[in-house]
Amino acid sequence: MTAPSLDGSGLPPRPAFAASLVLLEAAVKLALHAAVNVRTPYGFHRDELLYLGMGRHLQLWGMDFPPAIAVVARVSGTLPGDSLAAIRFLPAVFGSAVLVFAALIARELGGGRVAQGLAAFCVLTSPLFLRSANLLQPVVMDQLIWSAALYAVVRLCRGYGPGGWLLLGLVLGLGLMTKFSVAFIGLAIVAGVLLSPLRSALFTPWPWLGLAAALAVGAPSLVGQIRLGFPVVAQMADLKASQLERIGPADFLLGQLLWGPSVLIAGAGLYGLLASPTLRAFRALGWSCLAAFVILLLAQGKPYYAGPIYPAMFAAGAVLFERTVSGLAAEVLQVGTVAVLLAFAVGTLPLGVPILSPPAMAAYVNALGMKAAVRTNTGEIGALPQDYADMLGWEEQVATVARVYHALPPDQRARAVVVAGNYGEAGALDYYGPRYGLPAVVSPAGSYWFFGPGDRPGEVVITIGVPEDDLRGFFDSVKTAATVGHPWAVEEERNLAVLIGTGPRTTLQQLWPSLAGQN
């Protein structure tokens, strides 16, 4: 297929949207997630339990992290069934929307049915895009925001003027409500604008009105940080010290291979955006993607942090693919490419979605020798991918705490406070606790610390995940009432003591300020 003719502004024609093909691929992705979450042998992820808890305790203008995920969790909790499949329905929708944006960007770049379908197929067959859309976490929302922002950049390149800048501002504002990493794509887009003819628009009011719109939409995130003393600073320092410090440039670059063979299409797309004459009008998109990649590389980001720029690069690569060859050769190449992507997707499906039981998953990873897939956030090698290990054992913990609680004498039970050591344990007690007849959980971990201990002094406490030596520093009597754990869970959750503390030496209210910053 030959390159399309360009108009006077150097823009290729804008083909019709291949709705039947693209929406079919989106429906397949959505159906896959729905089926997996009905049949998966795993439960909620620790992060999902945290966000569900934050949704129930929603404080839009006073949260220590961007509140969009808590809003989504609040909505998800109202969906019929309150099940794993219901809670994960919206993330699956967001993931399918990422796929659609890849196709829409391909269309704006001049791509026809083949290009749009291939761009969408790259998203559909990538295990990392499957993983992110299968969990109630901000990751998939971040991917959607970045994809929408880059779509807005493409529309600006096409000359959509004032409305394009306002669209970009609104999208980035939603990004500010989702993750503070929106700053990376924001800076990258600024670089893309400055390095392209779009910079002339900076002398008009529209980019600045777009910036104002972003700040207005994202205001709850900013106000929450101001009110709480900018907890994001401590969170980022902890993340860097505990997880990012060990990630070097080679780790980041080699980690891009986890996106699968479609990374070749993405690489070709980035090259085309920066060098192809037929894509010259879209240089701002190419520079934005490259700048975002370099920023993440220099910031020692995890390899998957670069995921949100891939849909746009898939789109550009798919457009070049469509234009490269014609006739029978094109058909053979198209079928071969789809076959390779599909084979990779089928072979790596257990890495994308939790369909294998823990023993089978451990055997699968071991057989493939994929150590990178089971490397934890702190660098150790586990038996399962950490996301999967983090989906095991939570309800069992709550059931054990409930047995201890209900075994207390009535006078102690009336005064008992349940304390969790980390946010996963707190989230589990928050979610499952009411059905087991437990009082509201108290925890100094992460976001739960900001809710405080309420008016309960803590004359009797039942703890899980709190070291016994730490508890003995505050209570005259500490005894182990039970132990609980899951053999396939993350190491810190495999053998937990449920402790009872009595005879407090101070009240929880007096103690609470000193517990700030606990994990």
N, C-alpha and C positions, 0 to 999 in steps of 0.2 A: 504494500500500500504506500503510495507516495504521500509526501507531506501535504497538508491542506493549504490552499491559498490563503494568504494573509490580507486583511483589509488595510486601509491607509494608515491605521495606527499600529500595524504589526500584530494584530490579534487574529487568531484562528477563528473559524466559525464555531458557534456554540450549538452542538447537536441536541436533539431531543433527549430527554431523560429516559434511560432504559428501565422504566419502572417495573415492568413485569419480571425482568431478570434480577434486578437489585433487590426488590422487595421479597422475591422468593428466597434469595440468599439470606436476607435479614430474618425471614420467617423460620428458615432452617436453623439458624443460630439461636433464635428465641426458643424454638421447640426443643433443641438439644439441651439447653440449660434447664428448661422446665422438666424434662424427662429425668435428667441427672439428679435434680434436687428432690424429686419424688422417690427415687430409688437408691440414693447414695448411702453407703454404710457409715457415713460420718455425720457429725452434728454441726452446731454453730461454731464458728471461729471465735477465738477470744476477742478479736477486734469487733466482730459483729455484736457480741454481747455488750461490749463497752458502748457502742453507738446506739444500740437499742436502749440501754440505760440512760444515755444522754438525751435520747428522744423523749423518754418518759419524764426526765427532769429538765426539759427544754427551757433554756434561758437565752433567748435569741440575741440579746444585747449584752450578755455577760458570760460568754463561754471562753475557755482557755484555748480553744482551737476553732477554726472556721466552722460555723454552725450548719452549713448546708447538709452535711451527712446526718446530723441529728434530726433535721427536718425530714429528710428522706426516711430515716429510721422511724420517726413518729408516724409518718404516712403509711409506711410498710406495716407497722404494727396494727393498723386499723383494717388491713385487707382481710377478706374472709379466710378463716382457717387459722390465722396466726401461726402458720407452719413454716418449716424451712423453705419450702417452695414459694410460699407467699412472701416471706421476708426478702427473698432473693429475686423476686419478680422484677422490681424496678431496676436493679443493677443489670439484669439481662436485657431489659429494654434499652438502657443506656448503651450497653455494649453493641446492640443491634444498630443503634443510632450512629455509633462510630463507624460501623460498616457503611451505612448510607452516606455519611459525610465523605468517606473515601471516594465513593462513586460520584458524588456531587462535585467534588474538587476535580476529578478527572474530566467531568463534563465541562466545567469552566475552562479547563486547559485545552479544550477542543477534542476531547476523547469521545468516541462513539460507543456503541453497545459493547464491543470487545473490551475497550479500555475500562469502561465503567464496571463491567462484570468482573474483570480481572482484579481491579483495585479492591472491590468488595470481597472477592474470593481470597485475596491475601490476608485480609483481616479475619475472615471466617476460619481459615486453616492454621492460623498462628496459635500455638498453645498458650502463649503469654496473654494474648487478647481473650482467649477462652477463660483463663484463670481469673483475670481481673473482673470479667463480667459475671463470674459465678460467686462473687462474694460481696456482701454489703460493706464496702470500704470506699474511701474517697478516690482510689486509684482509677476506677473506670469512669468516674465523674470527671476527673482531671483529664483523662484521655478525650472525653467528649468535649470538654471546654477548649482544649488546645486545638482539636480538630475543627471546631466551629470558628475559633479565632483565625486559624489559617485559611479557612473558607472565606472569612470576611476579607482577609488580605488579598486573596485571589479576585474577589469581586471588586476590590479597590483597584487592582491592576487592570481590570476590565473597564474601569472608568465609572463605577456606580456612585461616585461622588459622596455628597454629604451623608446619605443614608448608610453608606458603607462604613464611615467612621463612627457613626452612632451605633451601628450593629456591633462593630468591634469593641466599642466601649462597654456596651451592655454585656457582651460575652465575657470580657475580662473582669467586669464587676461580679458576675456570677462565679468566675474563677476565684476571685478574692474571697468569696463566700465558701469556697470549696477547699482549696489548699493554698498556702502561701507560696508554693512553688509556681504559682501563676506569675510571680515576679520574673522567673526565668524566661517564659515565653514572651512576657511583656518587654523585657530588655532585648530579646532576640528580634522581636518585631520592630522595635525602634531602630536596631541595627539594619534590618532589612529595608526600612523606609529610607534611612539616611544613605544607603548604598544604591538606591534606585531612584528613578524619576519621581516616585511618590513624595520625595522630600519637599518638592515645591508646594505640596498641600500644607506644610507646616506654617506657611505664611497666611493661611486662611483660618477662620475660627473653628472649623469642623473637627480637626483632630483634638483640639483642646476641649471642645464640648464633649467629645467622646471620652476623654480623660475624666471630665467632671461626672459623666454618667457612670463610669467605672467606679469612681470613689463613692458616689451616692448609693449604687446598688450594693457595693461591698462594705458599706459603713458598719453593719453589725459586727463584722470581724474586727475592724479597727477599734471600734468602741470597746469591744470585749477585751482587747489587749490593753488598752489604756486603763480601763477600770481595774484590771487584775494585775497590773504592773508588768506587762509584756512577758508573760510566761513563755512565749514562743522562743525567746532568747535562750532560756535555760533548756528548753526542749531540743533546740537545734544543737546546743553545746553537748548535751547528753547523747544525741544521735551521732554526732561526729565522733565523740570519744568511744562510744560502745560499738558502732557499726561501720561508719564511713572511713575511719582512720586507716583501716587495712586495705581499702580499695585503691589500687593504683591505676594509671592510665591503661596498662595492658589488660587488667581485669575488666575494666569498663569496655574496652574495644572488643576483647574476645567474648564478652558477655552478650554482645549484639548477635552472635550466632544463634543464641537461644530463640531468636525470632523465626528461625528456620530458613529454608531456601529462598523465601520471599525477600530476605535481606538483600539479595542480589538485585531484585527488581527495585527495591528502595534505593540502593546505591546508584543504580543507573538513573533513577529518577532525579536524585540530587544532582548528579553530574549534568543531566539534561537541563535542569532548571538554571544551572549556572553557565552552561556552554552551548546548548542547542539554539540555533538561530530561530527555529519555529516557536521556542518558548521564551524568547528574549523579553517579551512583554511581562513575563512573570518572574523576573529576577528577584523582586522583593520577597517572594515566597521562598526561593532557593536560599537567599542570604539569611532569611529568618530561620529556616530549618538548620542551616549550617551553624549559625550563631548559637542556637539553642543547644545543639550537640556539643559545641566547644565549651560553652558555659558549664554544662553538666559534667563534661570530662574534667575540666579544671577544678570544679567544685567537689570532685571525688564522689560523684553520685553513683548510686547502684545502677547496674546496666539497664534495668527495666525502667528507670526514670526517663530514658529517651523514647519510650514507647509512644507518647502522644504525638511525636512528629512523624511517625511512620505512615499513618494513613495518607498524609499529603504526599510523602515520597513514593508510596505505593501508587498513588494516582498518577504522578508524573512519570514513573517508570512504566506504568501500564499504557500511558499515551504514547510513549516512545516505542513500546512493544508493538502497539497497533500500527504504527507508521513505518516500522522497519522493513517488513517484507509483505509481499502480496501473493495472491494466487494460491496454488496447492501448498507451497512452502509455508505460507502463513497458517493454513489450516493444520498442517502437521505440527508446527511449532506451538500453536495454541493448545492443541490436544495434549502434546507432550508436557507443556508447562502445567496445565491443569492436573495431569496425571501425577507429576512429581509433587506438586503442592498437596494433592489429596492423599497420596501415599504417606507423605510426612505427617500430615494431620492425623491419619488413622494410627500410624505407628506411635505417635506421641500423645494420643488422646488422653491416656491416664495421667499425663503431666499437666494437661490443661484443665481437666475436670475430675473430681474425685469419684471414680467409678469402681476402682479395685479396693478390696478389703485391705486393711493394714498389712497382713502377712503377704498377700499377693502383690501389693504395691512395693513392698520392700524387696521382694524377689525380682520384680520387674526392673526396678532401678539398678539392683545389683547385677542383673544379667546384662543390662546395657552399659554398665560401668560409668554411669552419669553422676559423678561425684558433685558436680556443680549444682545439680538439681536437688541434692539433699544437704547442701552446705547451709548452716544456720546463719542468722543475722550477725552472729559474733564469730563466725569462721569455723566452728566445729562441723564435723561430718555426722549427720544423724542417719537413722534407718529410713525415715520418711522425709519428703519435703516438709519444711517447717510449717507451711500453711496447713498441711494435712494433719501433722502432729498436734497443731493448735486447735483442731476440731474434735478432739477426743477427751472424754472423761468429765465434762463439766457438770452434767446432770447427776452423775454418780457422786460428785463432791457435795452437791446440794442435798442429795438424799441422805448422805452420811451426817452432815451437819444437822439436818432435821431430826435424825434419830437421837443424836446427842441432846439437842434442844428439848425434845419432847420427853426425854428421860429425866430431866431435871425435876426436883421437887417443885410443886406449884409456886411457892413463894420465891424461889430463885428464878423460875421461868418467867415470872411476871416482871422481874427486874433485869433480865438478861439482854445483852446487846451482842449482836453477831458482827464480828470484825473480819474483814478479808485483807490478805497481805498484798495482793496485786490486782490490777484492774480486770484481769480475766476472771479471777475468783469472785471479785466484787460484781462484775457483770452477770456471772452465772447465778449468784445469789439474788441479784436484783430481778433477773428474768424468771428463774424457776422458783424462787423463794415463796411467793404467794401461794402457789399450788401445793407447797409442802407445809403451809402454815407457819412460815418463819416471819419474824419482824423484819422491817427494812434494814438493809445492810449498811454498815458504816465502814469506811475505808480511807486510809491516808494516801492511797495510790492514785497518782495522776489526777484526772478530772474529779474524782470522787472527793478528794480532799477539800475542794472548794465548797462542797455542800455542808461540811462540818458534821459534828456528832449530834446535832439537835440538842434536846434538853435532857438526854439520858446520861446520867453521870458515869455509868459503867461499873456498877457495883459487882456485877457478874458479867463476864465476857466469854463468849465462845469464839475462838479464832481458828482460821484455816490459812495456811501459808505464812504465818507469823513465826519466826524462830523462837524456840522455847526460851533461850537465854535473853532475848529481847523482852519477852513478856515477864520474865522473873524480875526484871528491873522495876516493874510497876505494880506487881501484885505479891501479896504475902504467900498465896497458895496457887500453884500451877500444876495441873495434872493432865496427862494425855488420856483423852476419852475414846479416841478412835484413830485409825489411820485409813487413808484412802489414796488411790492412785490408779492410773491406767498404764499398762506396760508399753503402749505405743505412743503415749503422749510425750510432749517435750520433757526433757530431763527434770526440770524444776517441779513438774506436776505429777511425777510418778510415785512419790512416796511422801504424802503429806500427813502431818499430825493435826488432828482436831483437838485443840487444847481448851481447858476451862480455867479461867483465872478468877479468883475471888480475893477479897481483902485488898482493894485498891489503895495505893499510897497517894494517889492524886485523882482528880476527876478527868474525864475525857476532854471537857471544856478547857481545863487548865493545860492539859497536855497537847492539845491540837496544834497550836501555832508552831511547836517545835518539830512537828511531823511533816511540814511542808516540803515538797519536792521528792516524796517517796515514789518509787517505781510501782 
